[in-house]
Amino acid sequence: MSKALASATARPGPSRFERLSRVYHSEIYPLFDHWFTDPLCADIEAHPVRGVQVLDASVGAGDLSAALGGQTPGLLVAMDPSGSMLNLALEHPALQSGVSFAKGGGPGFPFPFKPGTFDRVFARARADGVDPFANVAELVRVCAPGGRVAFTTAMHGTWAEPLDLLDEALERRGENAARAALGTYQERFAKADSLATLLEDLGMRDVAVSIERKQVLFRSGREFFFSSLVDLGPLRLWKALVGKGEPLQAAFAAVKDAIDTYYSGRPFTVTACVATVTGVRKS
């Protein structure tokens, strides 16, 4: 083997962070994540945060925190469970001063703050699977009495089209355990008929929920699976649900073939159900 070929073989590919950094603002944010950010930016305009204590509980690449910081809050804490996304936020030109960064807030984990710490609490869902609904109790807990919580969440039905095809592929192969895991995953998404009640039970008042259905179009199964939105977003989680080895490969290959067959000559349409939820912490 030549030295040049040996060097090329040994050279590692780009890390997940490097890939994420390269495509987030050009592909993932415009295609998906901005739908979960724009409503919160609108809430900031309607309810300014100047001089108050603010938490951005899923800072991501920093777009929402940049809008929050532009209003000069008394304190702005930007938190994220993903080290890759937190690194992106640290590089944001609008977040080089006046922001405290914290890693935390993963699903099922308590926030590293005392109850009632913040006057305003924000969080948004993202393509990589971070969703405030998993930590909604913590959003309320760290909000001060009389403070305002605003978050966006992916509702039940988000990613429904590829997940239905995956379930069909698993059923044909008799992969019942994988189907059960996939069903449990889908049930984690918030449902419209229970969201407002849940917030009120957690201690919120004046709860408002608005829902929008968005769509992303793909030209083929290959474009869907190799898009940065899916590859760097929920695909790893879907693969973990299905399991390792031949069944995984066969099921996802079947989904690709199904997309190319069922949607031949027309785009494969994938749904995102975006809920914007706001409320005030009871005194």
Secondary structure, 3 states (H helix, E strand, C coil): CCHHHHHHHHCCCCCHHHHHHHHHHHHHHHHHHHHHHHHHHHHHHHCCCCCCEEEECCCCCCHHHHHHHCCCCCEEEEEECCHHHHHHHHCCHHHCCCCEEEECCCCCCCCCCCCCCEEEEEECCCCCCCCHHHHHHHHHHCEEEEEEEEEEEEECCCCHHHHHHHHHHHHHCCCHHHHHHHHHHHHCCECHHHHHHHHHHCCEEEEEEEEEEEEEEECCHHHHHHCHHHHCCCHHHHHHHHCCCHHHHHHHHHHHHHHHHHCCCCCEEEEEEEEEEEEEECC
